[in-house]
Amino acid sequence: MKIGIATVQVPFMSGGAEIHARLLQEQLILRQHEVDIITLPFKWYPARTILEHIEAVEKLDLTEVNGQKIDRLITMKFPMYFVKHPNKVGWILHQHRQAYELFETKHSDMHLSAEGRDVCQTIRCLDSTKLPEHQRLFTNSQHVADRLWRYNRVHAEALYHPPEDYELLHCERYGDYILVPGRLDDIKRQLLMVEALSYLPSIKLILIGNANTPYGKLLQQRVTELDLQARVTIKGFVSREEKISLYANALAVYNGAHEEDYGYVTLEGFFSSKPVITHTDSGGPLEFVVDEENGFVTEPSAKAIAKALEDLSTSKAQALGESGKRLMLSLNLSWDFIIDSLLQGDV
């Protein structure tokens, strides 16, 4: 079968969505399908630019290429899920978040102008009418499915998938540091974990992410202000092998993002038998993290994090982490099931 994976990408930015598309492509190829990732560049400002993107996507013809039919199109990200195709299945990572759950927060500016508000309304109307055009509609988490229903009254089924290298993730020991992986960004809230460290004198932090960003520089400044240079390491980019080792030797893992869609970090932590720290408003991680059962769910504040971790011993970390690992194994995150779900139906 010839399969297209339709998505968008902000140039020079790569993260979980790009990993997701690549993993799906690899798994489909392993099953003898011919697969390509069809990507368009995306820019969200000024607001009217978004409507231009939507118009461009709607004009795309992905029914065939080079004289050969594309048998199935799997759409993943806004606005690429508006592309026309007679055999289209959605596996939605998220909608345009600034028009939904981030609207009227510091993470969106669409509410600040009449044009932005009009564009937001247009996006919501189009999502409500056009997402049901898919033959089947899945999301990468129940949290994203719940958003679709809450805002658009569109039903979708959560289809979980395992993180990259999940078979290689393991536990070696429970060390003296909290691992904080992911893009250094205000919405990921790594600053809360840094500030919590000032209340936790015996714990260190290792952050993975590019520090050469405004938020990365803010983190470094705060580390200096709190005199935590000896206890906080920002590693920047690391290889897949080093990341696996960092998970394997951590005491716990922090995933405190605001309104996360799914969150590879949570699953990677649990596959490594580590407890995961998250927050009451973190979204996707709350589908997996249960407070004091396999991790910690706190209010989004440095003091709340510190209070939860003040008696985190090696034995407690091990008990919580092993509970998280058991949860991952019980979910049967099978690529066979995922591929069957995405490809079922007539072609």
LUMTORPA-681216 format. One record per residue (C-alpha): x, y, z; residue in one letter. Coordinates in steps of 0.02 Angstrom, whole numbers, padded with zeros to 5 digits, always signed. Layout:
LUMTORPA-681216
XYZA...
//
This chain:
LUMTORPA-681216
+00000+00000+00000M+00062+00176-00040K+00034+00283+00115I+00061+00467+00145G+00086+00542+00318I+00026+00722+00310A+00094+00846+00436T+00172+01019+00456V+00331+01081+00536Q+00398+01247+00593V+00566+01259+00502P+00719+01228+00611F+00610+01160+00753M+00594+00975+00786S+00515+00882+00930G+00391+00749+00979G+00278+00774+00828A+00421+00744+00708E+00477+00590+00806I+00297+00527+00802H+00286+00542+00613A+00455+00458+00589R+00412+00313+00705L+00249+00284+00611L+00340+00287+00445Q+00470+00162+00507E+00337+00043+00572Q+00237+00050+00411L+00392+00017+00307I+00433-00133+00418L+00263-00201+00365R+00307-00185+00180Q+00212-00025+00143H+00279+00116+00035E+00275+00270+00145V+00326+00452+00139D+00304+00597+00259I+00224+00744+00167I+00266+00903+00260T+00225+01086+00237L+00313+01229+00328P+00202+01317+00454F+00202+01497+00517K+00068+01558+00637W+00094+01746+00634Y+00021+01866+00591P-00145+01779+00622A-00206+01797+00442R-00057+01691+00388T-00145+01541+00465I-00294+01563+00347L-00172+01569+00200E-00100+01403+00259H-00273+01326+00269I-00315+01387+00093E-00152+01315+00026A-00184+01146+00108V-00361+01136+00039E-00291+01159-00136K-00168+01015-00121L-00200+00861-00225D-00132+00709-00133L-00242+00580-00217T-00098+00526-00328E+00084+00564-00364V+00186+00527-00518N+00037+00438-00593G+00014+00321-00444Q-00128+00329-00319K-00091+00366-00137I-00196+00229-00060D-00213+00303+00113R-00173+00471+00191L-00140+00483+00378I-00157+00662+00439T-00075+00719+00600M-00066+00907+00627K-00164+01066+00594F-00194+01124+00460P-00135+00974+00360M-00288+00876+00414Y-00391+00988+00297F-00312+00912+00141V-00436+00825+00028K-00417+00637+00003H-00548+00501-00024P-00464+00381+00099N-00409+00492+00241K-00380+00437+00422V-00334+00559+00558G-00213+00527+00701W-00222+00701+00776I-00080+00760+00888L-00164+00924+00927H-00263+01064+00847Q-00199+01243+00837H-00179+01256+01024R-00174+01447+01027Q-00354+01446+00966A-00411+01322+01097Y-00345+01280+01270E-00207+01413+01261L-00326+01551+01203F-00325+01698+01324E-00169+01634+01412T+00009+01699+01403K+00048+01562+01278H-00067+01638+01144S-00087+01812+01072D-00241+01776+00964M-00358+01856+01090H-00262+02021+01085L-00330+02080+00916S-00493+02077+00822A-00406+01989+00678E-00339+01854+00795G-00510+01825+00873R-00590+01811+00701D-00457+01687+00644V-00484+01586+00803C-00670+01576+00768Q-00638+01523+00588T-00519+01385+00644I-00646+01317+00768R-00785+01316+00638C-00676+01230+00508L-00617+01098+00632D-00796+01060+00682S-00853+01036+00502T-00701+00961+00418K-00624+00843+00545L-00775+00726+00529P-00730+00705+00344E-00599+00578+00397H-00649+00396+00377Q-00589+00367+00555R-00522+00490+00681L-00394+00450+00815F-00294+00556+00935T-00127+00523+01018N-00206+00534+01192S-00373+00538+01279Q-00334+00716+01333H-00330+00772+01150V-00489+00672+01114A-00574+00758+01260D-00524+00929+01191R-00597+00885+01022L-00763+00840+01103W-00763+00988+01222R-00729+01121+01091Y-00797+01045+00930N-00915+00903+00977R-00810+00789+00867V-00781+00611+00928H-00610+00530+00913A-00530+00375+00987E-00367+00384+01086A-00230+00280+01005L-00077+00272+01118Y+00095+00232+01048H+00261+00190+01131P+00406+00313+01134P+00563+00297+01032E+00683+00161+01092D+00559+00100+01222Y+00629-00077+01207E+00800-00011+01260L+00743+00095+01406L+00790+00014+01572H+00842+00049+01751C+01020+00033+01814E+01009+00125+01979R+00921+00267+02070Y+01048+00406+02068G+01054+00578+02148D+00973+00682+02009Y+00804+00722+01935I+00806+00709+01745L+00717+00849+01652V+00710+00808+01465P+00628+00909+01326G+00628+01075+01236R+00673+01217+01354L+00518+01324+01341D+00404+01423+01455D+00259+01303+01424I+00368+01158+01483K+00399+01248+01649R+00573+01180+01688Q+00598+01337+01793L+00482+01266+01926L+00595+01116+01949M+00750+01226+01957V+00672+01335+02091E+00612+01182+02188A+00794+01129+02201L+00829+01273+02320S+00716+01183+02447Y+00795+01012+02414L+00979+01020+02464P+01022+00839+02425S+00956+00825+02247I+01034+00876+02081K+00956+00913+01912L+01006+00865+01736I+00912+00953+01597L+00914+00899+01416I+00876+01037+01292G+00948+01182+01193N+00996+01319+01316A+01028+01445+01178N+00848+01508+01182T+00769+01651+01280P+00695+01527+01404Y+00858+01429+01413G+00951+01589+01456K+00820+01630+01587L+00848+01459+01665L+01036+01485+01670Q+01013+01656+01748Q+00900+01585+01882R+01023+01445+01920V+01157+01577+01951T+01041+01684+02058E+01000+01534+02168L+01183+01480+02175D+01140+01310+02104L+01279+01296+01974Q+01356+01145+02060A+01191+01052+02061R+01111+01095+01893V+01179+01031+01727T+01104+01082+01559I+01168+00956+01433K+01094+01024+01273G+01079+00895+01135F+01122+00717+01184V+01130+00558+01082S+00995+00427+01097R+01120+00315+01189E+01161+00449+01316E+00978+00490+01343K+00941+00307+01381I+01085+00307+01506S+01024+00467+01589L+00851+00391+01612Y+00926+00229+01676A+01023+00315+01816N+00902+00452+01870A+00812+00458+02036L+00653+00524+01955A+00593+00615+01799V+00506+00784+01785Y+00371+00818+01655N+00284+00976+01714G+00224+01049+01550A+00063+01150+01547H-00078+01060+01454E+00035+00929+01373E-00048+00832+01232D+00033+00663+01267Y+00210+00679+01330G+00346+00555+01282Y+00440+00601+01441V+00309+00518+01550T+00316+00354+01455L+00506+00358+01442E+00517+00383+01630G+00401+00237+01666F+00486+00121+01541F+00646+00162+01637S+00558+00119+01802S+00571+00297+01867K+00435+00395+01958P+00370+00544+01859V+00334+00716+01932I+00195+00815+01848T+00062+00943+01889H-00126+00955+01912T-00141+01054+01749D-00017+00955+01644S-00147+00867+01537G-00085+00710+01449G+00034+00648+01586P-00115+00638+01705L-00180+00491+01602E-00033+00391+01671F+00037+00472+01828V-00057+00433+01990V+00000+00531+02142D+00100+00425+02265E+00065+00269+02161E+00190+00288+02019N+00244+00469+02038G+00190+00638+02104F+00051+00755+02047V+00074+00926+02126T+00010+01101+02106E+00120+01196+01981P+00235+01279+02106S+00414+01255+02164A+00362+01235+02345K+00233+01101+02302A+00364+01003+02205I+00487+01016+02348A+00359+00960+02476K+00317+00806+02371A+00500+00759+02351L+00567+00801+02525E+00565+00618+02580D+00600+00535+02412L+00715+00393+02461S+00793+00266+02343T+00673+00132+02402S+00521+00243+02376K+00581+00295+02203A+00605+00112+02159Q+00430+00063+02218A+00348+00206+02124L+00452+00180+01967G+00419-00006+01960E+00233+00032+01974S+00250+00146+01823G+00340+00010+01726K+00200-00113+01764R+00074+00013+01699L+00168+00029+01534M+00172-00160+01512L-00013-00175+01552S-00062-00049+01416L+00003-00160+01276N+00071-00014+01174L+00079-00119+01017S+00127-00051+00846W+00034-00199+00769D-00127-00138+00848F-00091+00043+00797I-00057-00001+00615I-00210-00114+00606D-00317+00028+00675S-00250+00156+00551L-00262+00043+00399L-00426-00047+00428Q-00566-00016+00305G-00581-00013+00118D-00443+00058+00008V
//
